[in-house]
Amino acid sequence: MARNYKTAQGKVIDMAALAAKNEKVRAVGNMKVNARGDTIDGSNRIITPVTQKVGSSYQKTVGNKSAHTKVAPKKQVKEQLTSEELEIENSFDEDLEIEKIKAKENKK
């Protein structure tokens, strides 16, 4: 979404166009990055693109095994349940089917 801002002198500035025009320019500060977020060297050459940095950060977070829970298929889960638990599970399935039928009837 392109946002246009009006300056105190009445000029209109398109911030999206300004950011796109200057995304390869070295950012102000002590981090060695350009305005886009790419890591750069002293000659403003890109060392690590921002997409690679985001991807590796995501892999560190989601890539670990504790972040993923393993869900057993419903058929295997039902085999491990007691008879009371199976009865409750089946009643939930029946209730779900009833709610689906009611929803279809209400739409008509």
Backbone as JSON Lines, residues from 0, in Angstrom:
{"i":0,"aa":"M","n":[0.85,-1.17,0.0],"ca":[0.0,0.0,0.0],"c":[0.9,1.24,0.0]}
{"i":1,"aa":"A","n":[0.8,2.02,-1.02],"ca":[1.62,3.21,-1.13],"c":[1.02,4.33,-0.29]}
{"i":2,"aa":"R","n":[1.8,4.8,0.65],"ca":[1.34,5.91,1.49],"c":[1.99,7.18,1.02]}
{"i":3,"aa":"N","n":[1.19,8.19,0.82],"ca":[1.69,9.5,0.45],"c":[1.58,10.42,1.66]}
{"i":4,"aa":"Y","n":[2.65,11.11,1.95],"ca":[2.69,12.03,3.07],"c":[2.89,13.44,2.55]}
{"i":5,"aa":"K","n":[2.3,14.4,3.23],"ca":[2.46,15.8,2.86],"c":[3.42,16.44,3.85]}
{"i":6,"aa":"T","n":[4.45,17.12,3.33],"ca":[5.43,17.77,4.19],"c":[4.86,19.08,4.73]}
{"i":7,"aa":"A","n":[5.61,19.71,5.63],"ca":[5.19,21.0,6.19],"c":[5.15,22.08,5.11]}
{"i":8,"aa":"Q","n":[5.94,21.91,4.06],"ca":[5.96,22.88,2.96],"c":[4.92,22.55,1.9]}
{"i":9,"aa":"G","n":[4.14,21.49,2.08],"ca":[3.07,21.16,1.17],"c":[3.44,20.19,0.07]}
{"i":10,"aa":"K","n":[4.67,19.69,0.05],"ca":[5.07,18.73,-0.97],"c":[4.57,17.35,-0.59]}
{"i":11,"aa":"V","n":[4.21,16.54,-1.61],"ca":[3.74,15.18,-1.37],"c":[4.9,14.22,-1.61]}
{"i":12,"aa":"I","n":[5.11,13.32,-0.64],"ca":[6.19,12.34,-0.74],"c":[5.59,10.94,-0.74]}
{"i":13,"aa":"D","n":[5.94,10.12,-1.73],"ca":[5.52,8.72,-1.79],"c":[6.59,7.91,-1.08]}
{"i":14,"aa":"M","n":[6.3,7.46,0.15],"ca":[7.29,6.77,0.97],"c":[7.68,5.41,0.39]}
{"i":15,"aa":"A","n":[6.75,4.7,-0.23],"ca":[7.07,3.39,-0.81],"c":[8.05,3.53,-1.96]}
{"i":16,"aa":"A","n":[7.83,4.54,-2.81],"ca":[8.74,4.77,-3.93],"c":[10.11,5.2,-3.43]}
{"i":17,"aa":"L","n":[10.14,6.02,-2.4],"ca":[11.4,6.48,-1.84],"c":[12.19,5.32,-1.22]}
{"i":18,"aa":"A","n":[11.5,4.43,-0.52],"ca":[12.15,3.27,0.09],"c":[12.66,2.31,-0.98]}
{"i":19,"aa":"A","n":[11.87,2.1,-2.04],"ca":[12.3,1.2,-3.12],"c":[13.5,1.78,-3.86]}
{"i":20,"aa":"K","n":[13.54,3.07,-4.03],"ca":[14.64,3.73,-4.74],"c":[15.95,3.61,-3.97]}
{"i":21,"aa":"N","n":[15.87,3.61,-2.64],"ca":[17.07,3.64,-1.81],"c":[17.33,2.35,-1.05]}
{"i":22,"aa":"E","n":[16.77,1.22,-1.48],"ca":[16.94,-0.01,-0.7],"c":[18.36,-0.56,-0.74]}
{"i":23,"aa":"K","n":[19.17,-0.18,-1.71],"ca":[20.56,-0.66,-1.79],"c":[21.53,0.28,-1.1]}
{"i":24,"aa":"V","n":[21.07,1.4,-0.57],"ca":[21.92,2.4,0.09],"c":[22.24,1.94,1.5]}
{"i":25,"aa":"R","n":[23.48,2.18,1.94],"ca":[23.91,1.81,3.29],"c":[23.05,2.52,4.33]}
{"i":26,"aa":"A","n":[22.57,1.76,5.31],"ca":[21.72,2.33,6.36],"c":[22.57,3.07,7.37]}
{"i":27,"aa":"V","n":[21.99,4.06,8.0],"ca":[22.68,4.84,9.02],"c":[22.7,4.04,10.31]}
{"i":28,"aa":"G","n":[23.85,3.97,10.96],"ca":[23.98,3.26,12.21],"c":[25.23,2.41,12.23]}
{"i":29,"aa":"N","n":[25.39,1.63,13.27],"ca":[26.6,0.82,13.39],"c":[26.42,-0.62,12.92]}
{"i":30,"aa":"M","n":[25.26,-0.98,12.42],"ca":[25.06,-2.3,11.83],"c":[25.45,-2.23,10.37]}
{"i":31,"aa":"K","n":[26.17,-3.21,9.89],"ca":[26.64,-3.18,8.51],"c":[25.57,-3.76,7.6]}
{"i":32,"aa":"V","n":[24.49,-2.98,7.37],"ca":[23.38,-3.4,6.53],"c":[22.97,-2.26,5.6]}
{"i":33,"aa":"N","n":[22.28,-2.63,4.52],"ca":[21.68,-1.6,3.69],"c":[20.25,-1.37,4.16]}
{"i":34,"aa":"A","n":[19.55,-0.47,3.51],"ca":[18.2,-0.12,3.96],"c":[17.23,-1.29,3.87]}
{"i":35,"aa":"R","n":[17.51,-2.23,3.0],"ca":[16.66,-3.41,2.84],"c":[16.87,-4.41,3.97]}
{"i":36,"aa":"G","n":[18.07,-4.43,4.56],"ca":[18.38,-5.36,5.64],"c":[19.45,-6.36,5.28]}
{"i":37,"aa":"D","n":[19.98,-6.31,4.04],"ca":[21.06,-7.21,3.63],"c":[22.34,-6.85,4.37]}
{"i":38,"aa":"T","n":[23.12,-7.84,4.82],"ca":[24.43,-7.58,5.42],"c":[25.39,-7.22,4.3]}
{"i":39,"aa":"I","n":[26.12,-6.12,4.48],"ca":[27.02,-5.64,3.44],"c":[28.42,-5.48,3.99]}
{"i":40,"aa":"D","n":[29.4,-5.39,3.08],"ca":[30.79,-5.16,3.49],"c":[31.11,-3.67,3.36]}
{"i":41,"aa":"G","n":[32.39,-3.32,3.5],"ca":[32.81,-1.92,3.44],"c":[32.59,-1.27,2.09]}
{"i":42,"aa":"S","n":[32.5,-2.07,1.03],"ca":[32.28,-1.54,-0.32],"c":[30.82,-1.61,-0.74]}
{"i":43,"aa":"N","n":[29.93,-1.82,0.2],"ca":[28.49,-1.91,-0.02],"c":[28.09,-3.1,-0.89]}
{"i":44,"aa":"R","n":[28.91,-4.15,-0.91],"ca":[28.55,-5.38,-1.61],"c":[27.78,-6.27,-0.64]}
{"i":45,"aa":"I","n":[26.76,-6.92,-1.14],"ca":[25.91,-7.76,-0.3],"c":[26.65,-9.05,0.05]}
{"i":46,"aa":"I","n":[26.78,-9.3,1.36],"ca":[27.4,-10.53,1.86],"c":[26.32,-11.57,2.13]}
{"i":47,"aa":"T","n":[25.29,-11.18,2.88],"ca":[24.18,-12.08,3.21],"c":[22.87,-11.37,2.9]}
{"i":48,"aa":"P","n":[22.08,-11.87,1.95],"ca":[20.78,-11.24,1.67],"c":[19.82,-11.41,2.84]}
{"i":49,"aa":"V","n":[18.9,-10.48,2.96],"ca":[17.94,-10.51,4.06],"c":[17.07,-11.76,3.99]}
{"i":50,"aa":"T","n":[16.75,-12.24,2.79],"ca":[15.92,-13.44,2.68],"c":[16.63,-14.65,3.27]}
{"i":51,"aa":"Q","n":[17.94,-14.74,3.09],"ca":[18.7,-15.85,3.67],"c":[18.76,-15.72,5.19]}
{"i":52,"aa":"K","n":[18.89,-14.51,5.71],"ca":[18.92,-14.31,7.16],"c":[17.59,-14.69,7.79]}
{"i":53,"aa":"V","n":[16.5,-14.31,7.15],"ca":[15.18,-14.64,7.67],"c":[14.95,-16.14,7.61]}
{"i":54,"aa":"G","n":[15.37,-16.77,6.5],"ca":[15.21,-18.21,6.36],"c":[15.97,-19.0,7.4]}
{"i":55,"aa":"S","n":[17.2,-18.6,7.67],"ca":[17.99,-19.32,8.68],"c":[17.42,-19.09,10.08]}
{"i":56,"aa":"S","n":[16.93,-17.88,10.34],"ca":[16.32,-17.6,11.63],"c":[15.06,-18.44,11.83]}
{"i":57,"aa":"Y","n":[14.28,-18.57,10.77],"ca":[13.07,-19.39,10.84],"c":[13.43,-20.85,11.08]}
{"i":58,"aa":"Q","n":[14.46,-21.34,10.41],"ca":[14.87,-22.73,10.58],"c":[15.36,-23.0,12.01]}
{"i":59,"aa":"K","n":[16.01,-22.02,12.61],"ca":[16.45,-22.19,14.0],"c":[15.25,-22.32,14.93]}
{"i":60,"aa":"T","n":[14.21,-21.57,14.65],"ca":[13.03,-21.6,15.5],"c":[12.17,-22.83,15.24]}
{"i":61,"aa":"V","n":[11.82,-23.06,14.0],"ca":[10.89,-24.12,13.66],"c":[11.61,-25.42,13.38]}
{"i":62,"aa":"G","n":[12.88,-25.35,13.05],"ca":[13.63,-26.53,12.68],"c":[13.91,-27.47,13.83]}
{"i":63,"aa":"N","n":[13.82,-27.0,15.08],"ca":[14.13,-27.91,16.17],"c":[12.98,-28.89,16.39]}
{"i":64,"aa":"K","n":[13.29,-30.04,16.89],"ca":[12.32,-31.12,17.0],"c":[11.23,-30.85,18.03]}
{"i":65,"aa":"S","n":[11.52,-30.06,19.07],"ca":[10.52,-29.81,20.1],"c":[9.43,-28.86,19.6]}
{"i":66,"aa":"A","n":[9.69,-28.13,18.51],"ca":[8.68,-27.22,17.98],"c":[7.6,-27.97,17.22]}
{"i":67,"aa":"H","n":[7.88,-29.2,16.8],"ca":[6.92,-29.97,16.04],"c":[6.3,-31.04,16.92]}
{"i":68,"aa":"T","n":[4.99,-31.01,16.99],"ca":[4.3,-32.07,17.72],"c":[3.85,-33.1,16.71]}
{"i":69,"aa":"K","n":[4.02,-34.33,17.04],"ca":[3.61,-35.39,16.13],"c":[2.2,-35.82,16.51]}
{"i":70,"aa":"V","n":[1.3,-35.72,15.54],"ca":[-0.08,-36.12,15.76],"c":[-0.29,-37.46,15.09]}
{"i":71,"aa":"A","n":[-0.69,-38.41,15.88],"ca":[-0.95,-39.74,15.34],"c":[-2.26,-39.69,14.55]}
{"i":72,"aa":"P","n":[-2.36,-40.47,13.5],"ca":[-3.63,-40.52,12.77],"c":[-4.75,-40.96,13.69]}
{"i":73,"aa":"K","n":[-5.97,-40.51,13.39],"ca":[-7.11,-40.77,14.26],"c":[-7.35,-42.26,14.48]}
{"i":74,"aa":"K","n":[-7.09,-43.07,13.48],"ca":[-7.32,-44.5,13.59],"c":[-6.4,-45.11,14.65]}
{"i":75,"aa":"Q","n":[-5.13,-44.7,14.67],"ca":[-4.19,-45.23,15.65],"c":[-4.52,-44.76,17.05]}
{"i":76,"aa":"V","n":[-4.98,-43.52,17.18],"ca":[-5.31,-42.97,18.49],"c":[-6.48,-43.74,19.09]}
{"i":77,"aa":"K","n":[-7.48,-44.05,18.27],"ca":[-8.66,-44.76,18.78],"c":[-8.31,-46.16,19.28]}
{"i":78,"aa":"E","n":[-7.31,-46.8,18.68],"ca":[-6.91,-48.13,19.11],"c":[-6.29,-48.12,20.51]}
{"i":79,"aa":"Q","n":[-5.73,-46.99,20.92],"ca":[-5.06,-46.89,22.21],"c":[-5.99,-46.46,23.33]}
{"i":80,"aa":"L","n":[-7.24,-46.13,23.02],"ca":[-8.16,-45.63,24.02],"c":[-8.88,-46.77,24.73]}
{"i":81,"aa":"T","n":[-9.33,-46.47,25.96],"ca":[-10.15,-47.44,26.71],"c":[-11.56,-47.43,26.14]}
{"i":82,"aa":"S","n":[-12.39,-48.35,26.61],"ca":[-13.76,-48.45,26.07],"c":[-14.58,-47.2,26.38]}
{"i":83,"aa":"E","n":[-14.41,-46.61,27.59],"ca":[-15.14,-45.38,27.93],"c":[-14.67,-44.22,27.04]}
{"i":84,"aa":"E","n":[-13.37,-44.15,26.84],"ca":[-12.83,-43.07,26.01],"c":[-13.28,-43.22,24.55]}
{"i":85,"aa":"L","n":[-13.36,-44.47,24.08],"ca":[-13.85,-44.71,22.72],"c":[-15.3,-44.28,22.58]}
{"i":86,"aa":"E","n":[-16.11,-44.57,23.59],"ca":[-17.52,-44.19,23.55],"c":[-17.67,-42.68,23.49]}
{"i":87,"aa":"I","n":[-16.88,-41.97,24.29],"ca":[-16.92,-40.5,24.28],"c":[-16.46,-39.97,22.92]}
{"i":88,"aa":"E","n":[-15.39,-40.55,22.4],"ca":[-14.86,-40.13,21.09],"c":[-15.9,-40.32,20.0]}
{"i":89,"aa":"N","n":[-16.58,-41.46,20.01],"ca":[-17.61,-41.72,19.01],"c":[-18.79,-40.77,19.15]}
{"i":90,"aa":"S","n":[-19.15,-40.43,20.4],"ca":[-20.26,-39.49,20.6],"c":[-19.87,-38.11,20.07]}
{"i":91,"aa":"F","n":[-18.6,-37.72,20.2],"ca":[-18.14,-36.45,19.65],"c":[-18.26,-36.46,18.13]}
{"i":92,"aa":"D","n":[-17.88,-37.59,17.52],"ca":[-17.99,-37.71,16.07],"c":[-19.44,-37.6,15.62]}
{"i":93,"aa":"E","n":[-20.34,-38.25,16.36],"ca":[-21.77,-38.2,16.04],"c":[-22.3,-36.78,16.21]}
{"i":94,"aa":"D","n":[-21.9,-36.11,17.3],"ca":[-22.33,-34.73,17.53],"c":[-21.86,-33.81,16.41]}
{"i":95,"aa":"L","n":[-20.65,-34.04,15.93],"ca":[-20.11,-33.24,14.85],"c":[-20.93,-33.43,13.58]}
{"i":96,"aa":"E","n":[-21.29,-34.67,13.28],"ca":[-22.12,-34.95,12.11],"c":[-23.48,-34.28,12.23]}
{"i":97,"aa":"I","n":[-24.07,-34.32,13.42],"ca":[-25.37,-33.69,13.65],"c":[-25.27,-32.18,13.43]}
{"i":98,"aa":"E","n":[-24.2,-31.57,13.94],"ca":[-24.01,-30.12,13.77],"c":[-23.84,-29.76,12.29]}
{"i":99,"aa":"K","n":[-23.15,-30.6,11.53],"ca":[-22.98,-30.35,10.09],"c":[-24.33,-30.39,9.38]}
{"i":100,"aa":"I","n":[-25.17,-31.37,9.74],"ca":[-26.49,-31.5,9.13],"c":[-27.36,-30.29,9.49]}
{"i":101,"aa":"K","n":[-27.3,-29.87,10.75],"ca":[-28.07,-28.69,11.17],"c":[-27.63,-27.45,10.42]}
{"i":102,"aa":"A","n":[-26.32,-27.29,10.21],"ca":[-25.8,-26.14,9.5],"c":[-26.29,-26.11,8.05]}
{"i":103,"aa":"K","n":[-26.32,-27.3,7.42],"ca":[-26.82,-27.39,6.04],"c":[-28.3,-27.01,6.0]}
{"i":104,"aa":"E","n":[-29.08,-27.48,6.98],"ca":[-30.51,-27.19,7.01],"c":[-30.76,-25.7,7.22]}
{"i":105,"aa":"N","n":[-29.95,-25.05,8.06],"ca":[-30.12,-23.63,8.33],"c":[-29.78,-22.77,7.11]}
{"i":106,"aa":"K","n":[-28.87,-23.25,6.27],"ca":[-28.5,-22.5,5.06],"c":[-29.63,-22.51,4.04]}
{"i":107,"aa":"K","n":[-30.46,-23.57,4.05],"ca":[-31.56,-23.68,3.08],"c":[-32.64,-22.74,3.44]}
